[in-house]
Amino acid sequence: MLCKTELHSLFYPNKIKLVPHNIYELLTPVALAHMIMADGSAARHGLFLCTNSYTIKDVVRLMNVLMIRYRLECNIYLKRRQNGKIEHLIYIRQRSMPLLRSIVTPYFHPSMLYKLGL
């Protein structure tokens, strides 16, 4: 397992936040659970991953891992800020929530289960 400083250097090279090219290997079920606990937001029927600070290219890279490695149905949700800036969030669809729960629930802190609709 990578230590915190190694992970930081992968996600913040040159002090710019990005999704590393080896995210497929890095995004284990434990890492996905932590990502959702930190940056997940329960939606009425699904779940948003707040990927606002990433470029569209990085959001697509991350979403592809969710779709290919974990077989989750996702799409990109565009959010327009008051200043006109458009941000990109990943939405995990309702029909993928049972699969997502089976993948990450064992690694969730009980106080965060609400993010999975539990």
Protein Blocks (a to p, Z undefined) as FASTA:
>chain_A
ZZfklmmmmmmgghiacddfklmmmmgfklmmmmmmmmgccdfklccddfklpcfklmmm
mmmmmmmmnopacdddddddfkopacddddddfklmmmmmmmmmmmpcfklmmmnoZZ
